[in-house]
Amino acid sequence: MKMSLSSKVLIISHYYKRTLTGGGPPQEVRDFFLPKVKKLYYIEHPFPSASDHKSSMTIYRDGRLEKQIFSPPVYGPDWLRYILNVIFALYFYIRSPLVYDICVSLDNLNTFSVLPLRKLNLIKRLVFYTIDYTPLRFKNVILNSIYHFVDRLACYNADAIWILSPRMILARKQNGVDIKRIAQSIHLPMGANLERIKIQHLNRINRHQIVYAGFLMEKQGIQLAIESLPKVIEKIPDVKFIIIGQGEYERKLKQLVKNLKIAKYVDFKGFVEDHEELEKILSKSALAVASYVDTPDNYTRYTDPGKVKLYLGCGLPVIMTDVPQIARVIKSKKAGIIADYNSNSFAESIIKLFSNDKLYNKYRENAIKLSKNYNTNTLIEKALNKTN
């Protein structure tokens, strides 16, 4: 699909933490389009666990923020919030241009909310950007069935589906989706903004610093990295673990650190709003962790985690569990190590790279080399060109 300066773009997403910067999929898509079109409209709704309860539409002109329009804050059960998300999306549409050349909608509910506009040809091209998918989205059977019903509608009525991993196609097929009826699926893996990241010289990094960046949820497995630290400390006494992010599991992680008596080795940075500042912290570290828990409801199994690509882009070898597909790629390219989900295996993997400079340097070189395959702007450009 070809874009011009006069093209009108709409992006719809959900968020955990409202920020005008950031490096998640919706922000990267927004930043890709901003210099290419005169006006861009960006709608975002809060997830139920978000601290901010307002939906918003941010309007950009000539690449700069022009104004923001907010909905009233919404409180109540999750199902009510999701219904109101659809209503607010239509409300924002009324406050915006009548016709969009392309709408990139992240998740099935947002795609569902604009299907009437696509049917009326008020949206010329509708892209359903699937950033996560799992057969077991909700433990409640009714909610899970509704979720997959909406997902099928989105798949059957969008003009194109951008997927993070080919595993999503297989998972949908196994879950009853008629693959012959769905829109064209275009592989758009997660990446990193390599033009923005400044990789530090080897002699300027903290050689024994580990880092994690992302949401603090149990399924992300940060607890495994923490549990492995006592064994690492025995061999690497100056080790430091930087944890960046917020989330529902934060209090339990801090309690775990306290129980293990390793507080001086762990630094909870909280949420870092400025993504360039986040990249600076990562680039000064030596090693990153992605210790996902292998459970049926962990959508990471079917997706392509962004944090791993960001780690590689910052020059960090990754110690991770064998849950997402990218783990096998990282192992094969020797840009990181797959560890079993137990503290002994995880600790041994960290110690292996921290105690051998020659080996570490090679893995770091491989991580930087592998990251060149995941330049965000290049990946989005290729996906857009394939979108008919």
Order of alpha helices (4+ residues) and beta strands (2+ residues): beta-alpha-beta-beta-beta-alpha-beta-alpha-alpha-beta-alpha-beta-alpha-beta-beta-alpha-beta-alpha-beta-alpha-beta-alpha-beta-alpha-beta-alpha-alpha-alpha
